[in-house]
Amino acid sequence: MKQPILIAAWLAVLASAGAVNAASQGAMYETRLGPVAFDSSERALVAGDGRVTAVVSGGRARLTGRFTGLAAPATRARLYRGSAPGVPGAFVADLQLTPAASGEISGALDLAPAQAEGLRQGQFYVQIDTAKAPDGALWGWLMPAHPDPGQDVPERENPFAR
Amino acid sequence: MKERTVKRPMPVGALAIAGAAAGALTLGVWAASADQQAPISQEQVSAGRAAYMANCAACHRPTLAGNGDALPLTGPSFMAGWGNRPVNDLFNKIHTTMPFGAGGSLDPKTYLDITAFILYANGGHPGGGALTADANVKIATFANGQTPPDVANATAQPAASPSATAARSRAAAPEGLTLEGRIDPYRPVTDAMLRHPSNSDWLMFRRNYQGWSYSPLAQINRANVGKLQLAWSWAMNQGGTQEATPLVHDGVLFLYNTGNTIQALNAKTGELLWENRIGPTPARTFGAGADSYRSMALYGNKLFFASHEAKLYALDARTGKIVWQTDVGDPAEHFGEETGGVIVIHGKVILGLTGCGVRPAKEHCYISAYDSETGKRDWKFYTVALSGQPGGDTWGGLPDDQRAGTETWIAGTYDPDLNTTYWGTAQAKPWRRDMRGSGAGSTLYANSTLALDPDTGRLKWYFSHAPGETLDLDEVFERILIDEGPRKVLVTIGKPGILWKLDRVDGKFLGARETVLNNVSKVDPKTGEVTLRPDIVNQQSDQWLASCPGPEGGHDWQAMSYHPPSGLLVVPLSQSCVLMLGNGSQKFYFMPGTDGNMGRLSAFDEKTLKPVWTFQQRSPFLTAVLTTGGELAFVGDFDRRFRAVDVRTGKTLWRTRLGTTVQGHPIAFAVDGKEYIAVTTGLGGGSPQQKPMNLLPEAHRPPTGQELNVFTLPQTAAVPVAKSTGSKS
């Protein structure tokens, strides 16, 4: 068997990814904020929950959301971009947030065409830092909005089955 | 908005590794001075050695070499993760998280002693004063990862934890043949029976040679499953890892308990018929990967199983007496473990081996076959291609003693017409190839499907699913055999969650389908070739790599099921991610796009691999799927639920809540015209338990509760059977 590791092929597949597929105008993305990657000794630092929605219209993305239950007051919220969903990456923009354990988050930014494509690919994520977790307490990757059928309710579509 | 390229944001606690190590780390070379004394005392080292053996060695080994999820605590891997961190970080990590599942349960002095011993085991010389909890000195200033001979050669068996519940129960438990059976009459199990098992029986791992995990019984069906009720339950040994498959033959249920206790029970009433407590009992009540065992087999008058210590036993199925026993590994060299189970083909008992991850490797993993009458070894097939052998050039030039891993920890399947047995293999070790030193090589036969002649062990063909794999995403699980008319196919799914289809005659790639978010690898749908994410290709040992799915999978040992009447594959899936460091350290997080749901049950059309239905839930599934002629699929989860769904729609039709995590391999059987469903509850295991334990704090489970639960309908009726589809069963 061949054993190819083809970087160009990987990039081509990313560019034509089918699992994340949304129109560039008027598109809605959402994420549930969960703990930044932690091990069992750090669990208490990454407590909390939240949701963020991003609506893209006219090349501009507007983000709104809420968070709750942080282990310490939030100090910063930012938008980042990695190479794929679930891959941490580079800073993109600061967001506004309530400097408390619970509150709101918001922001807006103009997207370059490559960034709009990256958003469609699920590369962007929101991260909230706190005083106890300055490297991140909550994060979540913005993915195309998808109706939630509820716990253990079957549906036809699996966006990741491709 | 223009992006600024800044240092990648690091998760909590990781800064010290990435920042301090940049440009400073040379793999395997730590320049601590031989004269530099460590901040540990000899008294602490001595006490720590004893405490380590009592509390840690069962998972991390007496030599601190590690085993799977229990990472190495000495050597280059340990130093790669901890060399640039202060001592108090190590103490805090151990104190808060260990023993596994019971962090903080020991007294602070014991944790200090264990920490001191680990530092000694990495070349730290006592004499710099007693270790304190706030010691802020960097480990690499006095330790160099060189394991002293007394640690490297340690062979002492780990003692029981004095605080463990198992210790108290172990003191009271008898050993040996505690109840001799007299099952009479007993019909010997024949080759013909194994090829065409009675609908009432469950004679092997996933019921048939093809590994379908399907029972044709249809008395329990979509219309009446809502009335399912408990018929009887049976408390099992506590401790170790519960992943058992009960077997049933002519109304007798055979059950493996942790600690190598084998029992025969009346399948209708739950009455104990015989019991042999072979031992040893598990060293701890709760631990990753300890003492798991997945499948036994019946043939002739015998019941076959292999102990965790890789000793193969033949018991008289009528009495429970040991007929013969033989070593599969090499106990003198402490080599080899067995967890996957056995399959019997043409009177040969065939099984794999695990626990082959230690380097330098004195031996390598193999699949081997034994005469069912005598226990004499018939053949061996090594799953590692050595220098000069076919495939030996795929290990990046590593010397043979550095080629480790490629375990087989799930029993194989068998095609009687092709006379071929199919096995999956695990990854090469260490997981991360930057630590392994094998480069981008496919490290044959790691992460492969192997097709072997069961009479000789000759390799007919292989397919490498994940060349250069590096994140504990092995492809070792069930190989299901299906006939699509004249075409003979094999389907399998590994931790990456890629559902593979191969031609089982020649290994040709036929198709693939991703089933969960996968940001690690992409498979070409035309060729089956896999490409890795660029940063994974260019990995550095001090770099945290993101992996979705993580080592929980995707898919893990919880087998999928093929349902012939509908042509569906019903697959239990998990959804979680990790950041992984070069030494195997992991940080966990939820998979993007899942809304915090770790469990997914999905059905795919076997012919096209297209998705048919799917549902998510918070808790991952920790049993295999059982499908039945009653158009049902049964599955259990981490949060104690066991349910039946409509196999064609995924709609839940019945569910119940059991004593602890529902974990194991459910089966269906019939006695006197009445159908039963049996499933075990239990604890223990690696990533499938560890990830939800960390990510789902709301899921509370008792630390005990390993049990067999048997369900049936309230009324007795003749046992209908699903109409034949023409497929072999």
Interface residues (C-beta under 8 A of the other chain):
Chain A: M1 K2 Q3 P4 I5 L6 I7 A9 W10 L11 V13 A19 T31 R32 G34 P35 V36 A37 F38 D39 S40 S41 E42 R43 L45 V46 Y80 R81 G82 S83 A84 P85 G86 V87 P88 G89 A90 F91 V92 A93 L109 D110 L111 A112 Q115 G122 Y125 Q127 A133 D135 G136 A137 W139 G140 W141 M143 H146 D148 P149 Q151 D152 V153 P154 E155 R156 E157 N158 P159 F160 A161 R162
Chain B: M1 K2 E3 R4 T5 V6 R8 P9 M10 P11 V12 G13 A14 L15 N92 K93 T96 T97 G103 T394 A440 G441 S442 Y462 F463 S464 P467 G468 G497 R513 E514 T515 V516 L517 N518 N519 K522 D524 E529 T531 L532 R533 P534 D535 V537 W544 A546 C548 C577 V578 L579 S585 Q586 K587 F588 Y589 F590 M591 P592 G593 D595 G596 N597 R600 S602 F604 P611 V612 W613 T614 F615 Q616 Q617 R618 R643 V645 T649 G650 K651 T652 M693 N694 L695 P697
